[in-house]
Amino acid sequence: MVSKSYSNLLELASGELPSLGRMSRRLPRIMTVAGVISDIDDDPSESVCSDPSSSSVHRDRIIIVANQLPIRVHRKSDNNKGWIFSWDENSLLLQLKDGLGDDDTEVIYVGCLKEEIHPNEQDEVSQILLETFKCVPTFLPPDLFSRYYHGFCKQQLWPLFHYMLPLSPDLGGRFNRSLWQAYVSVNKIFADRIMEVINPEDDFVWVHDYHLMVLPTFLRKRFNRVKLGFFLHSPFPSSEIYKTLPIREELLRALLNSDLIGFHTFDYARHFLSCCSRMLGLTYESKRGYIGLEYYGRTVSIKILPVGIHMGQLQSVLSQPETEAKVAELIKQFSDKGRTMLLGVDDMDIFKGISLKLLAMEQLLLQHPECQGKVVLVQIANPARGRGKDVKEVQAETYATVKRINETFGKPGYDPVILISEPLKFYERVAYYVVAECCLVTAVRDGMNLIPYEYIISREGNEKLDNVLGLEPPIQKKSMLVVSEFIGCSPSLSGAIRVNPWNIDAVADAMECALRMAEPEKQLRHEKHYRYVSTHDVGYWARSFLQDLERTCRDHLRQRCWGIGFGLGFRVVALDPNFKKLLMENIVSAYKRTTTRAILLDYDGTLMPQGSIDKTPTSKCIDILNSLCRDKNNMVFIVSARSRKKLAEWFSPCEKLGIAAEHGYFLRLQRDEEWETCVPVVDCSWKQIAEPVMRLYTETTDGSTIEDKETALVWSYEDADPDFGSCQAKELLDHLESVLANEPVTVKSGQNIVEVKPQGVSKGLVAKRLLSTMQDKGMTPDFVLCIGDDRSDEDMFEVIISSMEGPSIAPKAEVFACTVGRKPSKAKYYLDDTVEIVRLMQGLALVSDQTIPT
């Protein structure tokens, strides 16, 4: 299959067809420095900006990427030569494809096989799987796979994502740099395989789960506009847990190279967003029901939707004769002997809480002797997916607990706990669902556990099973669920009895409650659950995710994109086509050509970095401003939110510098002139209302402060906890708007602040005043430079851009409205940081110094 991937930007630019010999079949070199891949991926020139015009009309295609392909593999019995492949119908990835139910959508799978394939057979196997199943296998050397999967994934990521810290070597794996390098290398191999089949202009790529969390970086690096979704099937831990991970920022930044990131529950998404806020300083907002993170000009959307089950597959199994026979067998074993079955179905691992469930069963039999001989807990223990000491400990504890309970409460012909540890066929498991009166899912931490969903659909059954069960019309189906609060499906099952699995007494009480609950109540709960599960199946989940991915990627072709950063720090900057970087040579050239110039500069975050503790201007800054002010062709203004007293003190060496204080309420054209006001003098009696409110929030928000200016009050939470500070700021904003509703003031939020100031005061007023003053003096500017970094500076940008068509700015004037950082703005230009701004101003000052007579 020939890909339209481009391996070299120069080939694309020249219009030549790229060489297919460079298709990415190479394995990555092992990292020599932690977190840096010593391969071509450290060269930003390899990053491809897709050409919108090269797109062609064709079938929609989705590339689904996961650790394992939905394929079963068996050796041929004759002479052990060759392989037999078949679909794994229990794989979520295959169910996802069936759920889409769209013949116009082509699905290609990329992943590993469950069996090791000898290198001599790999090409043949690849050809068979691609032609027959549209699967692209990723072959990993056994040692690399072991270090990647059993090492980093299962011993480090998986325990941490389930809230298990490696406080000692026995509790999860301590971070191991070589295992992390193996993880990154495997993700790179996956990326190489995807690049062999992807059409980057048209294909959607959907990556699944924590095994491939850095894959988005490799794909985004090669194709800047790749349409990329990621879904995490495990929990995402709180920031307090996650931030213990040594490579925490690398994983976050890698995930943010996706366009859409999916989670099962709001809790998991909230934890991810909190980590982005605390570790990367990113904020999110919700627009029309969609949550989005702004990341270097790209909007990364967040999707919250639990996965569902494959209704068709389950209903098909319910209709099989084998299922009916097994149900009949179980009825004889339990119901005909007057015994009620409670059912647990879990993997044999440390987070499924099997031992806690068994202890709750023991407590139930102790507290309710009448249940002895009548209630049976059937615990189906699936083999663990990982391996290690913890799995063996869980198995030993489980067997010992079952033995103790059966010896204590058992009777001839009655065991209160039946442990099934050998693998069951799916129809056998479904038969247990059909007969069980209550299903218990008491994991201490789990992602999306689909057992409750399968149980609900199985209990709905069908007409043949109703006959086997001896149900007579009118038939009212019923089911009962006891579920842990800590599993992904818990929020969607509002009719279940939710429990804290660590509270043995509470779980035992929930089991007893489920047994004695009135039949009509059970029926209502079942009906509610069935309605949800049957409408929110795997197809609904897949379609909803892909619709959101398509919506998120809609603006890809409209934006200008390019990559910055090396290794796993790579990210793509996406900007509006009209938003450009302000280049030194362009502005210096315009500066030299013009004769009447207006320069407006914000201070904090523009000339002075936001993070500086000492905000006093440097001697270098003062010298630059003085050089600009000495040029008789210039009118220079500092426009700040700070008080006039502080600004006058700081800039006292600048004789001809204009200063606008408190967002332009106070203004003076030169040091020796009197301060003026841009609006009529206001009554500040409102402060008596606002200050006590701010003081209340300051007392309850550690790290927050109040700044009392002449005409304004500012509440700052720069040094507070970012999440709590932001939450308190929203509350304070609402509170102040309420109590000051009848006062002539506006309440606004800014960067880590909430400010109350007189109505009508804005930095835009300063821009208007400066332009009109210059016009009155016959100095209509033919050069305007305005630089600022936050929301308050947008008012200046708006005034300057709108004035370009009016008399206050000369026709064909050179106008530069410039923001700090690449972000949505009314400005047409940007500079990356204060260092670039100071360098730019220094360049202009040098031009002025050369033209001023000595």
Beta strands, then each sheet from edge to edge (+ up, - down):
strand 1: 60-68
strand 2: 71-75
strand 3: 83-87
strand 4: 105-112
strand 5: 135-137
strand 6: 204-208
strand 7: 227-231
strand 8: 260-263
strand 9: 284-287
strand 10: 290-295
strand 11: 298-304
strand 12: 340-347
strand 13: 375-382
strand 14: 417-420
strand 15: 438-441
strand 16: 481-484
strand 17: 497-499
strand 18: 560-564
strand 19: 571-575
strand 20: 580-581
strand 21: 597-601
strand 22: 634-639
strand 23: 658-661
strand 24: 666-668
strand 25: 676-677
strand 26: 705-708
strand 27: 713-716
strand 28: 745-750
strand 29: 753-758
strand 30: 783-788
strand 31: 814-820
strand 32: 829-831
sheet 1: 5+ 4+ 1+ 6+ 7+ 8+ 11+ 10- 9+
sheet 2: 2+ 3-
sheet 3: 14+ 13+ 12+ 15+ 16+ 17+
sheet 4: 18+ 19-
sheet 5: 20+ 32+ 31+ 30+ 21+ 22+ 23+ 24- 25+
sheet 6: 26+ 27- 29+ 28-
end
